[in-house]
Amino acid sequence: MSNPLGRFEFRIWGNHLNPYRDRLAAIAAPSQPLESAETYILSRATDAANVKIRAGLLDVKLMTEQVGRRERWRPVLKGEFPLDSRTIVEQVFPNLGVATPHIAQPSYTHGEFIRDLMRPNRDLAPVEVVKVRHGFTSEKYTAEFVEVGIAGGATSETIEIESDDPAAVLRAIAKLGLNSHANINYVRHLKLMTGMAPRVGASAS
């Protein structure tokens, strides 16, 4: 995501989305599928922080606004492990909406970050996710069809459309026949898949 202000996203979930994938392939150029193993950090305190680890990088995006049914997500961090403690204190815990614990080291490896800082917090949950992502590119937007599996065996499929232009997202939604579907982002759906309940008083945006 190259736009520093972020892009507008619309995402649906289900277990039989192949007809929509085929429609998408008919109107946007497909790319080769990519498989990845990722760790999402879910927080009971907020649904507006997408925090994940992929390919040795901690990636943080924030939902900054909603325009109708579309959400704008802005990238705020791509940090390589070992991750320095200042970044953890200033950008990780505040965005997850939980208090910063005692930081005993100047930096943390991937394993230390999960073991020492994430798992001990009852309001945080690391979730191991395997994805097979199929990308699609159009002149006005990009899209993806993803097969998602989490530790424990639960699976789902998702289709997402994103663009700098919220109107382009709306047009794609209509063209694909998705007007009756709700927009559910990764954070919210992974919480549904894992059974994570929100903390009392938590913010959804």
KOLLUMTOR-362892 format. One record per residue (C-alpha): residue in three letters; x, y, z. Coordinates in nm, 2 decimals. Layout:
<pts>
<pt loba="ALA" c1="X" c2="Y" c3="Z"/>
...
</pts>
This chain:
<pts>
<pt loba="MET" c1="0.00" c2="0.00" c3="0.00"/>
<pt loba="SER" c1="0.19" c2="0.31" c3="-0.12"/>
<pt loba="ASN" c1="-0.06" c2="0.59" c3="-0.04"/>
<pt loba="PRO" c1="0.04" c2="0.73" c3="0.30"/>
<pt loba="LEU" c1="-0.32" c2="0.83" c3="0.37"/>
<pt loba="GLY" c1="-0.43" c2="0.47" c3="0.32"/>
<pt loba="ARG" c1="-0.68" c2="0.32" c3="0.08"/>
<pt loba="PHE" c1="-1.05" c2="0.24" c3="0.10"/>
<pt loba="GLU" c1="-1.13" c2="-0.12" c3="0.15"/>
<pt loba="PHE" c1="-1.44" c2="-0.34" c3="0.13"/>
<pt loba="ARG" c1="-1.42" c2="-0.71" c3="0.23"/>
<pt loba="ILE" c1="-1.66" c2="-1.00" c3="0.25"/>
<pt loba="TRP" c1="-1.62" c2="-1.35" c3="0.40"/>
<pt loba="GLY" c1="-1.78" c2="-1.69" c3="0.33"/>
<pt loba="ASN" c1="-1.70" c2="-2.05" c3="0.25"/>
<pt loba="HIS" c1="-1.84" c2="-2.06" c3="-0.11"/>
<pt loba="LEU" c1="-1.71" c2="-1.75" c3="-0.28"/>
<pt loba="ASN" c1="-1.58" c2="-1.91" c3="-0.60"/>
<pt loba="PRO" c1="-1.86" c2="-1.75" c3="-0.81"/>
<pt loba="TYR" c1="-1.75" c2="-1.41" c3="-0.70"/>
<pt loba="ARG" c1="-1.39" c2="-1.50" c3="-0.76"/>
<pt loba="ASP" c1="-1.48" c2="-1.60" c3="-1.12"/>
<pt loba="ARG" c1="-1.66" c2="-1.27" c3="-1.18"/>
<pt loba="LEU" c1="-1.36" c2="-1.09" c3="-1.05"/>
<pt loba="ALA" c1="-1.13" c2="-1.28" c3="-1.28"/>
<pt loba="ALA" c1="-1.35" c2="-1.18" c3="-1.57"/>
<pt loba="ILE" c1="-1.31" c2="-0.80" c3="-1.51"/>
<pt loba="ALA" c1="-0.96" c2="-0.77" c3="-1.35"/>
<pt loba="ALA" c1="-0.62" c2="-0.92" c3="-1.44"/>
<pt loba="PRO" c1="-0.53" c2="-1.21" c3="-1.21"/>
<pt loba="SER" c1="-0.18" c2="-1.28" c3="-1.07"/>
<pt loba="GLN" c1="-0.02" c2="-1.60" c3="-0.96"/>
<pt loba="PRO" c1="-0.14" c2="-1.72" c3="-0.61"/>
<pt loba="LEU" c1="0.09" c2="-1.66" c3="-0.32"/>
<pt loba="GLU" c1="0.10" c2="-1.87" c3="0.01"/>
<pt loba="SER" c1="0.21" c2="-1.70" c3="0.33"/>
<pt loba="ALA" c1="0.22" c2="-1.78" c3="0.70"/>
<pt loba="GLU" c1="0.14" c2="-1.48" c3="0.92"/>
<pt loba="THR" c1="0.07" c2="-1.40" c3="1.28"/>
<pt loba="TYR" c1="-0.21" c2="-1.15" c3="1.36"/>
<pt loba="ILE" c1="-0.22" c2="-0.98" c3="1.70"/>
<pt loba="LEU" c1="-0.58" c2="-0.94" c3="1.80"/>
<pt loba="SER" c1="-0.67" c2="-0.69" c3="2.08"/>
<pt loba="ARG" c1="-0.99" c2="-0.70" c3="2.28"/>
<pt loba="ALA" c1="-0.96" c2="-0.32" c3="2.30"/>
<pt loba="THR" c1="-1.01" c2="-0.23" c3="1.94"/>
<pt loba="ASP" c1="-1.11" c2="-0.34" c3="1.59"/>
<pt loba="ALA" c1="-0.93" c2="-0.05" c3="1.42"/>
<pt loba="ALA" c1="-0.57" c2="-0.18" c3="1.44"/>
<pt loba="ASN" c1="-0.46" c2="-0.44" c3="1.20"/>
<pt loba="VAL" c1="-0.13" c2="-0.58" c3="1.34"/>
<pt loba="LYS" c1="0.04" c2="-0.87" c3="1.18"/>
<pt loba="ILE" c1="0.38" c2="-1.03" c3="1.13"/>
<pt loba="ARG" c1="0.47" c2="-1.15" c3="0.78"/>
<pt loba="ALA" c1="0.81" c2="-1.23" c3="0.63"/>
<pt loba="GLY" c1="0.99" c2="-1.10" c3="0.93"/>
<pt loba="LEU" c1="0.82" c2="-0.76" c3="0.94"/>
<pt loba="LEU" c1="0.57" c2="-0.62" c3="1.19"/>
<pt loba="ASP" c1="0.30" c2="-0.45" c3="0.98"/>
<pt loba="VAL" c1="0.06" c2="-0.21" c3="1.14"/>
<pt loba="LYS" c1="-0.24" c2="-0.04" c3="0.97"/>
<pt loba="LEU" c1="-0.51" c2="0.17" c3="1.13"/>
<pt loba="MET" c1="-0.86" c2="0.23" c3="1.02"/>
<pt loba="THR" c1="-0.89" c2="0.61" c3="1.01"/>
<pt loba="GLU" c1="-1.24" c2="0.67" c3="0.87"/>
<pt loba="GLN" c1="-1.55" c2="0.51" c3="0.73"/>
<pt loba="VAL" c1="-1.72" c2="0.64" c3="0.42"/>
<pt loba="GLY" c1="-2.05" c2="0.46" c3="0.39"/>
<pt loba="ARG" c1="-1.96" c2="0.09" c3="0.40"/>
<pt loba="ARG" c1="-1.60" c2="0.14" c3="0.30"/>
<pt loba="GLU" c1="-1.31" c2="0.17" c3="0.55"/>
<pt loba="ARG" c1="-0.99" c2="0.37" c3="0.50"/>
<pt loba="TRP" c1="-0.69" c2="0.19" c3="0.63"/>
<pt loba="ARG" c1="-0.36" c2="0.38" c3="0.67"/>
<pt loba="PRO" c1="-0.02" c2="0.21" c3="0.71"/>
<pt loba="VAL" c1="0.17" c2="0.33" c3="1.01"/>
<pt loba="LEU" c1="0.46" c2="0.08" c3="1.06"/>
<pt loba="LYS" c1="0.66" c2="-0.18" c3="0.88"/>
<pt loba="GLY" c1="0.92" c2="-0.28" c3="1.14"/>
<pt loba="GLU" c1="1.19" c2="-0.55" c3="1.09"/>
<pt loba="PHE" c1="1.28" c2="-0.78" c3="1.37"/>
<pt loba="PRO" c1="1.46" c2="-0.75" c3="1.61"/>
<pt loba="LEU" c1="1.22" c2="-0.46" c3="1.68"/>
<pt loba="ASP" c1="1.36" c2="-0.18" c3="1.90"/>
<pt loba="SER" c1="1.18" c2="-0.11" c3="2.23"/>
<pt loba="ARG" c1="1.11" c2="0.25" c3="2.14"/>
<pt loba="THR" c1="0.90" c2="0.14" c3="1.85"/>
<pt loba="ILE" c1="0.72" c2="-0.11" c3="2.07"/>
<pt loba="VAL" c1="0.64" c2="0.15" c3="2.33"/>
<pt loba="GLU" c1="0.54" c2="0.43" c3="2.10"/>
<pt loba="GLN" c1="0.37" c2="0.25" c3="1.81"/>
<pt loba="VAL" c1="0.26" c2="-0.10" c3="1.90"/>
<pt loba="PHE" c1="0.09" c2="-0.10" c3="2.24"/>
<pt loba="PRO" c1="-0.08" c2="0.24" c3="2.20"/>
<pt loba="ASN" c1="-0.23" c2="0.13" c3="1.86"/>
<pt loba="LEU" c1="-0.35" c2="-0.20" c3="2.02"/>
<pt loba="GLY" c1="-0.52" c2="0.01" c3="2.29"/>
<pt loba="VAL" c1="-0.36" c2="-0.17" c3="2.59"/>
<pt loba="ALA" c1="-0.11" c2="-0.06" c3="2.85"/>
<pt loba="THR" c1="0.26" c2="-0.10" c3="2.78"/>
<pt loba="PRO" c1="0.42" c2="-0.37" c3="3.00"/>
<pt loba="HIS" c1="0.76" c2="-0.35" c3="3.15"/>
<pt loba="ILE" c1="1.01" c2="-0.35" c3="2.87"/>
<pt loba="ALA" c1="1.33" c2="-0.52" c3="2.98"/>
<pt loba="GLN" c1="1.53" c2="-0.53" c3="2.66"/>
<pt loba="PRO" c1="1.65" c2="-0.27" c3="2.41"/>
<pt loba="SER" c1="1.51" c2="-0.49" c3="2.13"/>
<pt loba="TYR" c1="1.30" c2="-0.80" c3="2.08"/>
<pt loba="THR" c1="1.32" c2="-1.08" c3="1.83"/>
<pt loba="HIS" c1="1.00" c2="-1.22" c3="1.67"/>
<pt loba="GLY" c1="0.99" c2="-1.50" c3="1.92"/>
<pt loba="GLU" c1="1.06" c2="-1.28" c3="2.22"/>
<pt loba="PHE" c1="0.80" c2="-1.03" c3="2.11"/>
<pt loba="ILE" c1="0.53" c2="-1.30" c3="2.10"/>
<pt loba="ARG" c1="0.64" c2="-1.49" c3="2.41"/>
<pt loba="ASP" c1="0.73" c2="-1.20" c3="2.64"/>
<pt loba="LEU" c1="0.50" c2="-0.91" c3="2.54"/>
<pt loba="MET" c1="0.20" c2="-1.05" c3="2.35"/>
<pt loba="ARG" c1="0.10" c2="-1.38" c3="2.51"/>
<pt loba="PRO" c1="0.11" c2="-1.26" c3="2.88"/>
<pt loba="ASN" c1="-0.15" c2="-0.99" c3="2.81"/>
<pt loba="ARG" c1="-0.50" c2="-1.12" c3="2.86"/>
<pt loba="ASP" c1="-0.64" c2="-0.86" c3="2.62"/>
<pt loba="LEU" c1="-0.41" c2="-0.97" c3="2.33"/>
<pt loba="ALA" c1="-0.41" c2="-1.29" c3="2.13"/>
<pt loba="PRO" c1="-0.15" c2="-1.39" c3="1.87"/>
<pt loba="VAL" c1="-0.33" c2="-1.60" c3="1.59"/>
<pt loba="GLU" c1="-0.14" c2="-1.81" c3="1.34"/>
<pt loba="VAL" c1="-0.29" c2="-1.76" c3="1.00"/>
<pt loba="VAL" c1="-0.21" c2="-1.94" c3="0.67"/>
<pt loba="LYS" c1="-0.32" c2="-1.76" c3="0.35"/>
<pt loba="VAL" c1="-0.34" c2="-1.85" c3="-0.02"/>
<pt loba="ARG" c1="-0.38" c2="-1.51" c3="-0.19"/>
<pt loba="HIS" c1="-0.50" c2="-1.46" c3="-0.55"/>
<pt loba="GLY" c1="-0.45" c2="-1.10" c3="-0.66"/>
<pt loba="PHE" c1="-0.64" c2="-0.91" c3="-0.93"/>
<pt loba="THR" c1="-0.56" c2="-0.57" c3="-1.08"/>
<pt loba="SER" c1="-0.79" c2="-0.32" c3="-1.26"/>
<pt loba="GLU" c1="-0.73" c2="0.03" c3="-1.37"/>
<pt loba="LYS" c1="-0.91" c2="0.19" c3="-1.08"/>
<pt loba="TYR" c1="-0.87" c2="-0.07" c3="-0.80"/>
<pt loba="THR" c1="-0.69" c2="-0.39" c3="-0.68"/>
<pt loba="ALA" c1="-0.87" c2="-0.69" c3="-0.54"/>
<pt loba="GLU" c1="-0.79" c2="-1.03" c3="-0.38"/>
<pt loba="PHE" c1="-0.95" c2="-1.37" c3="-0.32"/>
<pt loba="VAL" c1="-0.79" c2="-1.54" c3="-0.02"/>
<pt loba="GLU" c1="-0.83" c2="-1.88" c3="0.13"/>
<pt loba="VAL" c1="-0.76" c2="-1.84" c3="0.51"/>
<pt loba="GLY" c1="-0.69" c2="-2.10" c3="0.77"/>
<pt loba="ILE" c1="-0.61" c2="-2.05" c3="1.14"/>
<pt loba="ALA" c1="-0.45" c2="-2.27" c3="1.40"/>
<pt loba="GLY" c1="-0.71" c2="-2.52" c3="1.52"/>
<pt loba="GLY" c1="-0.84" c2="-2.59" c3="1.17"/>
<pt loba="ALA" c1="-1.11" c2="-2.32" c3="1.11"/>
<pt loba="THR" c1="-1.11" c2="-2.20" c3="0.75"/>
<pt loba="SER" c1="-1.28" c2="-1.92" c3="0.55"/>
<pt loba="GLU" c1="-1.26" c2="-1.74" c3="0.22"/>
<pt loba="THR" c1="-1.25" c2="-1.37" c3="0.16"/>
<pt loba="ILE" c1="-1.28" c2="-1.12" c3="-0.13"/>
<pt loba="GLU" c1="-1.15" c2="-0.77" c3="-0.09"/>
<pt loba="ILE" c1="-1.16" c2="-0.46" c3="-0.31"/>
<pt loba="GLU" c1="-0.94" c2="-0.15" c3="-0.24"/>
<pt loba="SER" c1="-0.86" c2="0.18" c3="-0.40"/>
<pt loba="ASP" c1="-0.76" c2="0.54" c3="-0.33"/>
<pt loba="ASP" c1="-1.10" c2="0.63" c3="-0.48"/>
<pt loba="PRO" c1="-1.40" c2="0.53" c3="-0.27"/>
<pt loba="ALA" c1="-1.63" c2="0.56" c3="-0.57"/>
<pt loba="ALA" c1="-1.42" c2="0.30" c3="-0.76"/>
<pt loba="VAL" c1="-1.47" c2="0.06" c3="-0.47"/>
<pt loba="LEU" c1="-1.85" c2="0.12" c3="-0.49"/>
<pt loba="ARG" c1="-1.86" c2="0.06" c3="-0.86"/>
<pt loba="ALA" c1="-1.66" c2="-0.27" c3="-0.82"/>
<pt loba="ILE" c1="-1.90" c2="-0.38" c3="-0.54"/>
<pt loba="ALA" c1="-2.20" c2="-0.33" c3="-0.77"/>
<pt loba="LYS" c1="-2.03" c2="-0.49" c3="-1.07"/>
<pt loba="LEU" c1="-1.95" c2="-0.80" c3="-0.87"/>
<pt loba="GLY" c1="-2.30" c2="-0.82" c3="-0.72"/>
<pt loba="LEU" c1="-2.18" c2="-0.76" c3="-0.36"/>
<pt loba="ASN" c1="-2.43" c2="-0.49" c3="-0.26"/>
<pt loba="SER" c1="-2.61" c2="-0.71" c3="-0.01"/>
<pt loba="HIS" c1="-2.29" c2="-0.81" c3="0.17"/>
<pt loba="ALA" c1="-2.15" c2="-0.65" c3="0.49"/>
<pt loba="ASN" c1="-1.80" c2="-0.51" c3="0.50"/>
<pt loba="ILE" c1="-1.61" c2="-0.71" c3="0.76"/>
<pt loba="ASN" c1="-1.24" c2="-0.65" c3="0.80"/>
<pt loba="TYR" c1="-0.97" c2="-0.90" c3="0.89"/>
<pt loba="VAL" c1="-0.96" c2="-0.81" c3="1.25"/>
<pt loba="ARG" c1="-1.33" c2="-0.85" c3="1.31"/>
<pt loba="HIS" c1="-1.35" c2="-1.18" c3="1.12"/>
<pt loba="LEU" c1="-1.05" c2="-1.33" c3="1.29"/>
<pt loba="LYS" c1="-1.21" c2="-1.25" c3="1.62"/>
<pt loba="LEU" c1="-1.53" c2="-1.43" c3="1.51"/>
<pt loba="MET" c1="-1.32" c2="-1.73" c3="1.40"/>
<pt loba="THR" c1="-1.13" c2="-1.75" c3="1.73"/>
<pt loba="GLY" c1="-1.42" c2="-1.65" c3="1.96"/>
<pt loba="MET" c1="-1.25" c2="-1.35" c3="2.10"/>
<pt loba="ALA" c1="-1.50" c2="-1.12" c3="2.29"/>
<pt loba="PRO" c1="-1.44" c2="-0.75" c3="2.31"/>
<pt loba="ARG" c1="-1.33" c2="-0.59" c3="2.63"/>
<pt loba="VAL" c1="-1.60" c2="-0.39" c3="2.81"/>
<pt loba="GLY" c1="-1.59" c2="-0.03" c3="2.67"/>
<pt loba="ALA" c1="-1.37" c2="-0.13" c3="2.37"/>
<pt loba="SER" c1="-1.38" c2="0.08" c3="2.06"/>
<pt loba="ALA" c1="-1.48" c2="-0.07" c3="1.72"/>
<pt loba="SER" c1="-1.33" c2="0.22" c3="1.53"/>
</pts>
